[in-house]
Amino acid sequence: MTASGTGAAKGPADGGSVAGPLRGRAWTFGDDISTDHIAPGRLFHLRTDLPELAKHVMEDADPEFAARMRPGDFIVAGRNFGLGSSREHAPRIIKIAGVGAVLAQSFARIFYRNAINVGLPALQCDTSAIAQYDELEVDLSAGEVRDLTTGAMVPFAPLPSVMVTILEDGGLVAHVKKHGGFALPEG
């Protein structure tokens, strides 16, 4: 059973694999969502208690997000998601909060790399037609976001197999522990 209490397969939000399709609701945000929007700087004292900090994820962009989102839901944003400081706390608390993936038109480079390293799918695609609370299904291997509410399909460049493997293993540290080092997929 997942953290949401359903019998659905585990996804990255609850420590499981990203091998199958991910499902959840869209929570929409605009352009230039900074790491301060994600992990409020005024709560820096919580940086050693990430589960507590995760209770405040996205609070400065949407005060109701952390309390109302369900495990597996998606953050859907515009351009330059995750700009600002390089703190790894931002993608980590998104994952701890239970977000299945972040979809954005573009990402700040350091946020993107940190997201993959902590096992949080970060997918670059056209998010302009996805509305608040639309039900989505994301297939990492097919490179597709299906909007189950509207019937639309949004393609994205499939992630390189090494990134999918890292995500399936739960992040870079878990990957290295599992394989005794960095293991590139064959082929």
Helices and strands as residue ranges (DSSP letters): G 12-14, E 22-28, H 35-38, G 41-46, H 50-54, H 65-68, E 74-77, H 89-97, E 101-104, H 109-118, E 122-124, E 135-139, E 144-147, E 153-155, H 161-168, H 172-179
